[in-house]
Amino acid sequence: MSDTHFSTTASSTCCGNDTRDADRLGSVEINPLFARPKEARSFPKNRIPDTGSLPETAYQVVHDDAMLDGNARLNLATFVGTWMDDYANRIYMEAADKNMIDKDEYPKTAEIEDRCWRMLADLWNNPDIDHAIGTSTIGSSEACMLGGLALKRRWVKARKAAGLPTDKPNLVMSSAVQVCWEKFCNYFDVEPRFVPISEEHKVLDGYDLDKYVDENTIGVVAIMGVTYTGMYEPVQHISDALDRIQEKTGLNIHIHVDAASGGIIAPFIQPDLAWDFRVKRVVSISTSGHKYGLVYPGLGWVVWRSTADLPESLVFKVSYLGGEMPTFALNFSRPGAQVLLQYYMFLRLGVEGYRRVQQASHDVAKYLSSEIAAMDDFTLWNDGSDIPVFAWMLKDKPGRKWNLYDLQDRLRMKGWLVPAYPMPVDLTDVTVQRIVVRNGFSHDLAESFLKDLKACVAYLDNLQAPMPSEAHVSGFHH
């Protein structure tokens, strides 16, 4: 069978009993040229078919639908890794059935998970790895939530011990945090306190922090690689501000570092930057293995400075899988293959290999940002000096008939996904466009992108009238 044998339609032409509700639900039709005798000619889209099909038919239906997805190499919006080498793919297939929670059946995978988080603890300069503790997660969002839960539980325990109320916990963070932190506060009844960013303070940097921290603050989140722009928040400056607050009030506030991207960038290309466990207020760090850890989704990691920073009350003992196993996670069963892939990448690249890969992405980001800054239409918000991510704004220009949303749409026509979106609260009148440079986005691809970008800008500059207003709504959300 060649590709494109099936089409998704609202047809009611089905075989057997699959005609019911077909008009309402729609169907996936098989091209009659390739339909096999006695097989259904279409499948209902939103209901399990009454009868099955040959495996090659089912494969082709799925294959042809998935083929309509975008080209990941041209997606400059996502942070997520989309390529691994053939040996990694072989490991992935061999380990597809491994369940990370079942440490009794898969003890070696569990041991490798332990090795990986210890490697990260070492990479992040944990002063006492023997007393550290960590775990893998489905992604950095789960890792953040576990870090937040540990902060909340420690705060509750301390308040109860002092005979104080525990009904008003709050968490302090930048207004530019990733949505997972808003979810955490929503799901676990914590008041989010957002420190607004501005053009003077583009990240949470400790400025005015005393206005947001009080006795109900469970912790402060510092981000190593803000999703909106890719900038680092200066963890040491935030810690220094908390030191001053403690001197005045006695409040001892800890930091969780959301290093979803920067956690596997900074140690390799900015090794002297103090953001990790070298900063004494940092009690936990999370990162995303499926971003700059170079592993397929979904994989995250979280490491605590010591076992004392992860309350024992959050750890469950499970005995019904064949042995008593401790677990701390928001879910239960999850794939073990990605953990093995992370271990493979650590072994395959080593420190020097990761440095080369991340530096290559960093160099491309700096080159691209400098070329875009040289264009008359744009002003950089940042230049990709932190993680290889940068954003730009549109300069004011009398008579211009287009905006960044129009440019986003034109680039999409050429295959490039480069999101335009408003900045967070208090800066929503500022629209930016952002590029994420990942492994595999080469200088050659960067040249191709710049050529298309300049062509799109030239087209838009020649408009005689503004673009339709419907095109000015961004489909991109953080």
KEMARKE-913189 format. One line per 10 residues: their letters; for each residue x, z negated, y negated of C-alpha. Coordinates in steps of 0.1 Angstrom, whole numbers, plus 5000, padded with zeros to 4 digits. Example, Ala and Ser with C-alpha at 12.3 -4.5 7.8 and 13.67 -1.06 7.14 Angstrom:
as = 5123:4922:5045; 5137:4929:5011
This chain:
msdthfstta = 5000:5000:5000; 5012:5008:4965; 5004:4987:4935; 4972:4987:4915; 4947:4991:4943; 4922:4966:4930; 4903:4961:4898; 4885:4931:4884; 4850:4941:4873; 4815:4927:4870
sstccgndtr = 4803:4950:4898; 4776:4939:4922; 4788:4964:4949; 4798:4940:4977; 4797:4939:5015; 4777:4914:5037; 4762:4884:5018; 4787:4886:4989; 4761:4904:4968; 4745:4871:4958
dadrlgsvei = 4752:4861:4922; 4777:4891:4919; 4762:4902:4886; 4766:4867:4873; 4800:4859:4887; 4817:4893:4888; 4838:4907:4916; 4873:4920:4925; 4869:4955:4938; 4891:4972:4964
nplfarpkea = 4900:5008:4956; 4881:5028:4982; 4912:5049:4989; 4928:5019:5005; 4899:4999:5018; 4902:4992:5055; 4873:4998:5080; 4849:4970:5083; 4865:4951:5054; 4846:4940:5023
rsfpknripd = 4849:4964:4995; 4850:4936:4970; 4854:4899:4967; 4834:4875:4945; 4856:4863:4916; 4843:4827:4914; 4832:4819:4949; 4850:4818:4983; 4840:4850:5002; 4817:4847:5031
tgslpetayq = 4842:4865:5054; 4880:4867:5052; 4903:4897:5050; 4935:4910:5064; 4966:4892:5050; 4980:4924:5035; 4947:4929:5017; 4946:4894:5003; 4982:4897:4993; 4977:4929:4974
vvhddamldg = 4947:4915:4955; 4968:4885:4944; 4999:4906:4938; 4980:4931:4916; 4963:4904:4895; 4996:4885:4890; 5013:4918:4880; 4993:4918:4848; 5010:4886:4836; 5036:4890:4808
narlnlatfv = 5073:4897:4811; 5090:4863:4811; 5123:4878:4798; 5105:4888:4766; 5087:4854:4762; 5105:4837:4733; 5079:4810:4731; 5084:4791:4763; 5111:4766:4771; 5105:4769:4808
gtwmddyanr = 5131:4785:4832; 5118:4816:4850; 5149:4828:4869; 5171:4813:4896; 5196:4831:4919; 5191:4842:4955; 5206:4811:4970; 5183:4789:4950; 5153:4811:4960; 5163:4806:4996
iymeaadknm = 5164:4768:4992; 5130:4770:4975; 5114:4788:5004; 5131:4765:5030; 5119:4734:5012; 5084:4746:5001; 5067:4722:5025; 5086:4690:5015; 5065:4663:5000; 5085:4642:4975
idkdeypkta = 5064:4611:4980; 5070:4610:5018; 5104:4595:5018; 5101:4584:5055; 5097:4620:5067; 5121:4634:5042; 5148:4607:5037; 5175:4632:5028; 5154:4647:5000; 5148:4612:4987
eiedrcwrml = 5185:4605:4988; 5192:4636:4968; 5166:4626:4943; 5185:4593:4939; 5218:4612:4935; 5203:4634:4908; 5189:4607:4885; 5222:4588:4889; 5241:4620:4878; 5218:4621:4848
adlwnnpdid = 5224:4584:4841; 5261:4591:4842; 5257:4622:4820; 5238:4601:4795; 5265:4574:4794; 5247:4546:4811; 5271:4517:4810; 5260:4502:4843; 5247:4529:4867; 5245:4504:4896
haigtstigs = 5217:4485:4877; 5200:4516:4863; 5168:4531:4878; 5152:4565:4876; 5129:4590:4893; 5119:4626:4893; 5085:4637:4880; 5064:4668:4879; 5076:4675:4844; 5089:4659:4813
seacmlggla = 5053:4651:4802; 5048:4627:4832; 5083:4614:4826; 5074:4606:4790; 5042:4588:4801; 5061:4567:4826; 5086:4558:4798; 5057:4549:4775; 5040:4528:4802; 5071:4508:4808
lkrrwvkark = 5074:4501:4770; 5037:4490:4769; 5040:4468:4800; 5071:4450:4787; 5054:4444:4753; 5022:4431:4770; 5043:4407:4792; 5063:4394:4762; 5031:4389:4741; 5013:4370:4769
aaglptdkpn = 5043:4348:4774; 5042:4339:4738; 5004:4333:4739; 4997:4363:4715; 4969:4389:4717; 4977:4422:4735; 4947:4443:4724; 4964:4464:4696; 4995:4481:4709; 5009:4510:4689
lvmssavqvc = 5037:4535:4694; 5056:4550:4665; 5067:4586:4665; 5071:4618:4644; 5040:4638:4635; 5059:4667:4653; 5058:4652:4688; 5048:4672:4718; 5012:4668:4728; 5021:4647:4758
wekfcnyfdv = 5026:4617:4735; 4992:4621:4720; 4978:4622:4756; 4997:4591:4765; 4982:4572:4736; 4948:4585:4743; 4949:4578:4781; 4965:4544:4779; 4948:4529:4749; 4978:4528:4725
eprfvpisee = 4974:4535:4688; 4996:4564:4678; 5014:4559:4645; 5027:4592:4632; 5055:4593:4607; 5049:4625:4588; 5077:4651:4585; 5083:4669:4552; 5106:4694:4538; 5129:4665:4527
hkvldgydld = 5127:4647:4560; 5123:4675:4586; 5124:4650:4615; 5119:4614:4622; 5152:4600:4607; 5144:4563:4601; 5131:4569:4565; 5101:4546:4557; 5101:4534:4594; 5094:4498:4582
kyvdentigv = 5060:4510:4570; 5049:4519:4606; 5065:4492:4627; 5050:4458:4632; 5046:4431:4659; 5022:4453:4679; 5047:4482:4682; 5057:4488:4718; 5085:4512:4709; 5097:4542:4689
vaimgvtytg = 5100:4577:4703; 5130:4598:4693; 5130:4635:4702; 5161:4654:4711; 5147:4689:4704; 5115:4689:4685; 5090:4713:4701; 5080:4728:4667; 5115:4737:4656; 5142:4726:4681
myepvqhisd = 5158:4701:4658; 5173:4668:4670; 5160:4635:4656; 5190:4613:4648; 5186:4586:4673; 5215:4565:4659; 5199:4566:4624; 5166:4555:4639; 5183:4527:4657; 5201:4516:4625
aldriqektg = 5167:4515:4607; 5153:4493:4635; 5184:4470:4632; 5175:4465:4595; 5139:4458:4604; 5149:4433:4629; 5172:4415:4604; 5142:4412:4581; 5114:4405:4605; 5129:4394:4638
lnihihvdaa = 5112:4423:4656; 5133:4438:4684; 5119:4473:4689; 5132:4496:4717; 5136:4534:4718; 5125:4559:4743; 5143:4592:4739; 5122:4623:4747; 5151:4646:4756; 5129:4672:4773
sggiiapfiq = 5153:4700:4761; 5183:4683:4744; 5190:4660:4774; 5207:4688:4792; 5220:4705:4761; 5237:4678:4740; 5260:4664:4767; 5275:4698:4772; 5278:4713:4738; 5276:4683:4715
pdlawdfrvk = 5293:4656:4737; 5303:4634:4708; 5268:4630:4695; 5255:4594:4701; 5219:4597:4711; 5218:4584:4747; 5225:4551:4763; 5255:4547:4739; 5228:4536:4714; 5219:4501:4725
rvvsistsgh = 5182:4502:4715; 5176:4532:4739; 5161:4518:4770; 5148:4550:4786; 5154:4587:4785; 5133:4616:4799; 5142:4652:4803; 5128:4684:4818; 5147:4699:4848; 5126:4731:4845
kyglvypglg = 5138:4737:4809; 5175:4737:4802; 5181:4720:4836; 5177:4757:4848; 5152:4749:4876; 5118:4765:4883; 5087:4745:4871; 5078:4718:4875; 5104:4691:4874; 5111:4662:4851
wvvwrstadl = 5134:4632:4851; 5133:4597:4836; 5160:4571:4837; 5159:4535:4825; 5190:4517:4812; 5184:4489:4838; 5159:4477:4863; 5149:4450:4838; 5136:4478:4816; 5111:4490:4842
peslvfkvsy = 5086:4462:4849; 5082:4455:4886; 5044:4454:4881; 5044:4492:4876; 5061:4499:4910; 5038:4502:4940; 5048:4497:4977; 5033:4523:5000; 5033:4516:5038; 5009:4542:5052
lggemptfal = 5033:4571:5054; 5055:4555:5080; 5076:4531:5061; 5073:4508:5030; 5083:4529:5000; 5083:4521:4963; 5067:4546:4940; 5062:4548:4903; 5043:4580:4893; 5010:4592:4879
nfsrpgaqvl = 5003:4613:4909; 5011:4609:4946; 5020:4640:4967; 5042:4665:4949; 5068:4692:4958; 5103:4681:4968; 5118:4716:4966; 5125:4714:4928; 5145:4682:4933; 5167:4701:4958
lqyymflrlg = 5170:4730:4934; 5182:4706:4906; 5208:4692:4930; 5218:4728:4939; 5223:4736:4902; 5243:4705:4895; 5266:4715:4924; 5267:4752:4916; 5275:4749:4879; 5292:4715:4874
vegyrrvqqa = 5299:4703:4839; 5319:4733:4829; 5293:4758:4842; 5265:4741:4824; 5287:4741:4793; 5292:4778:4795; 5255:4786:4801; 5243:4764:4773; 5269:4776:4749; 5260:4812:4756
shdvakylss = 5224:4804:4747; 5235:4785:4716; 5257:4814:4705; 5228:4839:4708; 5205:4815:4689; 5230:4811:4660; 5235:4849:4659; 5198:4856:4658; 5191:4830:4632; 5219:4843:4609
eiaamddftl = 5205:4879:4612; 5170:4868:4605; 5181:4847:4575; 5198:4878:4561; 5165:4897:4560; 5147:4896:4526; 5114:4884:4541; 5124:4851:4557; 5137:4816:4551; 5150:4795:4580
wndgsdipvf = 5135:4761:4587; 5165:4754:4609; 5193:4776:4624; 5195:4766:4661; 5225:4743:4656; 5209:4717:4679; 5192:4731:4709; 5192:4770:4709; 5158:4771:4692; 5151:4779:4655
awmlkdkpgr = 5121:4786:4632; 5116:4805:4600; 5091:4808:4572; 5079:4838:4552; 5092:4840:4517; 5067:4844:4489; 5066:4880:4478; 5041:4894:4453; 5018:4921:4468; 5027:4914:4504
kwnlydlqdr = 4997:4923:4526; 5007:4905:4558; 5017:4871:4572; 5035:4857:4602; 5004:4860:4624; 5004:4897:4617; 5041:4899:4626; 5034:4879:4658; 5008:4905:4668; 5030:4935:4660
lrmkgwlvpa = 5058:4920:4681; 5034:4914:4709; 5026:4951:4710; 5063:4957:4718; 5062:4930:4745; 5078:4901:4726; 5060:4868:4725; 5071:4850:4693; 5046:4824:4683; 5035:4818:4647
ypmpvdltdv = 5018:4784:4640; 5012:4758:4613; 5035:4728:4611; 5020:4694:4619; 4999:4670:4597; 5009:4669:4560; 5027:4703:4564; 4998:4724:4578; 5000:4747:4548; 5035:4758:4561
tvqrivvrng = 5034:4784:4588; 5065:4791:4609; 5076:4814:4636; 5099:4802:4664; 5123:4816:4689; 5135:4798:4721; 5167:4812:4735; 5170:4805:4773; 5195:4815:4799; 5193:4852:4804
fshdlaesfl = 5184:4861:4768; 5216:4880:4761; 5232:4894:4730; 5220:4928:4742; 5184:4916:4743; 5189:4899:4710; 5199:4933:4695; 5169:4949:4710; 5147:4922:4695; 5162:4925:4661
kdlkacvayl = 5156:4962:4661; 5120:4957:4670; 5116:4929:4645; 5129:4951:4617; 5107:4980:4627; 5076:4957:4628; 5085:4943:4593; 5089:4979:4580; 5055:4989:4594; 5038:4958:4578
dnlqapmpse = 5055:4964:4545; 5040:4998:4543; 5004:4986:4547; 4981:4998:4520; 4956:4970:4526; 4957:4935:4543; 4953:4932:4580; 4918:4922:4593; 4913:4884:4589; 4906:4880:4627
ahvsgfhh = 4943:4888:4633; 4953:4857:4613; 4942:4832:4640; 4971:4819:4661; 4966:4818:4698; 4996:4795:4702; 4992:4758:4706; 5016:4729:4712
